Amino acid sequence: MGENKNNVISEFKIGGTTIKICDDYCKNKNKSDVNNILNRISQNINFENK
C-alpha cells in the first residue's frame, strides 16, 4: 500500500465519530489547480442535487 500522509488541518467530533479534514490532495497544487478542483467538486454537487 501507499504511504499514509494524512496532513490533518482540522479535527472535530460529531457524537462518537471523529472527523479529520486533510489537505493531502491539494497541498502542493497551485491556485489554478485548486480552482479547477473546487469547480469540479461544485459541478458534481450540483449534478447530484438535481
Buried (B, 14 or more C-beta within 10 A) or exposed (E): EEEEEEEEEEEEEEEEEEEEEBBEEEEEEEEEEBEEEEEEEEEEEEEEEE
